[in-house]
Amino acid sequence: MVNVALQGGGAHGAFTWGVLDSLLADGRIAFEAISGTSAGAMNAVVVANGLMENGPDGARQALKDFWQAVSREAAKSPIQRSPINTLTGDWGLDTSPGYLLFDHLTRLVSPYQLNPFNHNPLKDLLEAQIDFDRLARCDKIKLFVSATNVHTGRVRVFTCNEISADVVMASACLPLMFHAVEIDGAPYWDGGYMGNPVLFPFFDSCASSDVILVQINPIERLTTPRTAREILDRMNEIAFNGSLLKELRAIEFVARLIDQGKLDPTDYRQVLLHRIEPGAEMLALSASSKLNAEWAFLVHLRDIGREVASAWLEENFDSIGTESSVDIRALFEG
């Protein structure tokens, strides 16, 4: 039994689809809880909905159905790869006229001006794919979805009986692209600002000490961004990893104090952290590819996720329940 933490990352969330598909197909690992933000939140609620319907097989089918629906909806968008990108095999949108226009407008005009009626087909897609009434009664898995309160700057974590299409949309609400989502009278933006994803709910609400972090946004890059878009993309990666690194630092600090005998292990939990992350192939993708939801690209990312997760299981399965399979300190030092 493990807890799973899912980062956001737009269409790159299809990598997480592949990871989850591999873990569910393997059958040796059961999920006690999932924490998700943005695309991670979408994957999380889809898995929970599928588990309620037909166990692990239902979750795998629900993930496939969801990402297929995302691809069908994206095909209607004017934001598509240019012939140049297609011919060169580049999955990015950096030469797409539709993307370039949209990217430029979002830097000049707010979503309240650009989309005054707040039309967002993704919400309709979520409501069509997920039975939120059934999700509220979910007894197969614990679910945590995070969003950032615009007024207070604090994270709010929603649990199964609180989660709606609006909550998932709030968790994925990039403020330059979408209207803030109002829930219980408060406006919310993307949960990634304050938790990408949040880990702390596992410690109070779950029996398992194992956390598998499925990470999409790289903590480290070895090149210095030069162009305005590259600089902005790297700024976003750093911002969306900031809260996660703080939680990892706290986990490592508590573990060190327990090992030194300064904290009572009956009062403080030793967290066993594991990480599944994409390799060089995904690191090479441009940030614009996060808006590319072509089916061929999503399947490509899924297959990378499957392969990476299978290799991770082969190498690290025996660590589950025993020890962390990643050096936590190395993630935030340097």
N, C-alpha and C positions, 0 to 999 in steps of 0.2 A: 504494500500500500504506500503510495507516494502522493505528494502534492505537486502540482504542475503550475508554473508561472509563465505566462505568455506575453511577450512584448508586442507592441504595435509596429506597423510598418507598411500600411497600405497594401498594394497588391503583393508585396513581399510576404504578407501573411500566408500566402499559398505554400511557402516553405514550411511554415508551422503546420499547415494541413498535412503535408507529407510526413512530418515528424510524428504527429498524433496518429496518423493512419498506421505508421509502422509500429508504434508502441501498442496500439489497440490490437493490431493483427498478431503481434508476438504473443500476447496472452499471459505473460508472466507477471505483468505489472498492472495493478488496479489503481485507479485514481480516487483518492479520498476527497480532494478539492482541486479546483482550478481558479487561479487569479489571472485576470486578463485586462488589458488596456487596448483601446482602439481596435485594430484588426485582431489583436489577441482576445479582446472581449467578444468579438463576433465568433471567432473560433470556439471560445469557451461556451457561449450559450448554445451554439449549434451542437457541440458535443453533448452537453447536458440534455438538450432536447432529444437527441438521438438515443442516448442511453435510456431515457424514460420510455421511448417507443419500442426499442428492440435491443437493448444491451449494447455491447461493443460493436457488433455488426451494424446495428442501427446508427450508432455514432459515426462509423466510417461512411455509411451511405449518406447520412445527413450532411457531412462535410463535402462530399462530392457534389451533392445536389445544390448546396449553397454556393460553392465556387462556380459551378456551371451557370447558376442564375446570375451571379455577379458578372460573368463574362457576357452573357446574353444582353444584360442591361448596358454594359460598357460599349457594346457594339453599336448602340444608338448614339453614342457621344461623338461630337466633332473632334474630340481629342484622340487622334489615332497616330500610329507611327507613319512617318513620311516614307515615300519610296526609297529614299537614300538609306534610311535606317533598316528597312526591310531587306534591301539588296545586300547590305553589308552584314546582316545578321545581328545588328545592334538592337537590343530590346528597349533602349531608351527612347525618349520623346524629344530630345534636344533639338532636332531639326523639324519637328512637327509644327506647322503653322498654327493649328488649333491650340496646342500646348503653349507655344510661345505667346500667343495673344492672351490666353487665360492667365498665364504666369505674370505677364505684364500688368493686366487689369487688376489682379489681386494685390499688387503692390501700390496701386493708385486709388482704387475704389474699394470701399468696404462691401462685404457680402450683403449688408442691408440695402445698399444702393444697387449692387449688381444683380441681386436676386431678391427683390422687395417682397415677393409672395412666399419666400422661404420654401421653394419647391425642392425636395430632395428625394429622388426615386429610391435611394438606398433604404430609407425607412419603410417604404411600401414593400420592398423586397424582403426585409427582415420580418415584417408582419406576415408575409405570405409563407415564409420558410419556417418560422418558429411559432409554436403554440405557447404564448407567454402565460396564459392561464394555467396550463399544465406545468410550465416551468416553475410557477410560484409554489407548486406542491411537490417540487422535485425532492425525492428521497434517495436518489442514486448517487449523488455527488454534491458537495458543498461548492458554492459558486460565489466569487467575489469580483465585482466589476468596479473600476475606479474612474472618477471624473474629478476635475478641478473646479472648485467654487470660484467664480470670477470675482466676487465681492471680497472674499476672505483670503483667497490664494491657498486655501487648504484643500487637501484631498478628502473626498467622501467615498466610502466603500459601500457599494450596494450588494445586498445578498439576494438569494433566490426569490424570496417573497416580495422583493422591492423592484425586481428587474423587469423593465418594459422595453419596448422599442425605443422610447425616448431616452432611457438610461443608456442603452448601447450607443445611440447616436451621440449622446453627451460625451461618452468616453472617447469617441472618435471625432470630436468637433474641433477641427483646426480653425482657429479664430479668423484667419484671413480668407477662409474658404466658405465657412458656414455661419449662420446665426447661432449665437449662444442658445443652448437648449435649456429651457426653464423647467425645473422639477421642484415641487413643493415651494414655489415662489422664489427660488434662487436660480440664477443663470450659471450654466456649467460649460467649460471648455474641455478639451482633450485631457484625459487622465495622465498622459505621458509627462506633463509638466511637473507633477508631484508624485508620480508612481508609475514606472514603466517596466514591469508591473509592480504593484504593492506586494510585499512579502509578509508584513506583520500580521495580517489576519490569520495566517497559518498557525502562528505560535499560540494564540489564545483559543482557537476554535477547532484545531485538528490534533489527532493523536499521533500521526506520523511525524517523524523528525526529518524525513527526506524531502528535499525540494529539488525538482528538476526545472531549471531555468532554460527556456527556449528563447535564445537571444537573437534578434535580427539586426539591431543597430550596433555597429562595432564600437567597442570602447576605445580601441587604438587604431590609428592609421599611420603609416610610415611616410606618407607624402604630405607636403605642405600645400594647402589649397591656394590657388593663385587668382582664379577668376571670381567675379562677384557671386556667381551662382555656387561655385565650389565652396567659397567661404561661408555663405549662408547655409548650405547643406551641412557643413561640418559643425557650424554653430548649433544647428538643430540636433545633430547627433549627440553633441556634448550635453546640451540642455536636457534631452530626453533620457540620458543615462545618469544624470546627476543624482536624482533621488534614489535610484537603484544602488549606486555606489555608496551612498550614505548608509543604506540598509545593510549592505554587505560589510561595510566597515564595522557597524554595530554587532553584526553576527560574529565576525572574527574576534572582536574585542571581548565579547561575552565568552566565547569558546576558550580564549587564552586565559581569562580569569578562572574559569572552571578548571582548566588543566593545571593552573598554579595553586589550586585549592583555596582561592580567595572568594569564590562563590559556591554556594551549596547546589549541587546538581539536581537536588530534589525540588529546588525552587526556580532554577533557571535551566532552560533547555539547550542541549547541544544540537545545533542544526547541522544536518548532513547535506551539503550543497553539491549539486551536479549541474553541469551546463552542456547544452547542445547548441552549437552555433554553426552557421554556414562557413564554408571555406572560401578560398580565394576567388572562385567563380562568381559567387554572389557579391563579394567585396568589390569586384570590378564593375558591378552594375552602377549606372548613374542613378542619382536620386529621382530623376524624372521617371524612371521605370516603375516607381511605386504607384504611378497612375496608369500604368499599362496593364489592362485586365484582359488582353487577348487570351483565348483558351489555350493556345499553344504555349504561351509564356507561363500561364498558371500551372499547366501540366509539367512544364520544364522545372519550375520551382518545386512543385510537389515531389517530383522524382529526386531532386537534390535532397529534399528533406527526408524522404524515405531512406536514401542511401546513407546519409549522415547519421540518422537515428539507428539504423541497423548496425553500422560500424560502432556507434557509441555503446549499444547494448552488448555487442560482442566483447568489447574491451572493458566495460565498467559495470555490467550487471551485478557482479559479485560484491561491488562496493555498497549496493543499496542495503540499508539497514545496518551497515557496519562502519563506514567512514565516508568522508567527503571525497569525491573523485576529482575535485578541482582545488587548486591552491587559492583560497579566497583572498589572502593578502596580496597576491600577485595581480589581482584584478583591479585593485585601487591604488597600488603603489607604482611609482615610476614617473 
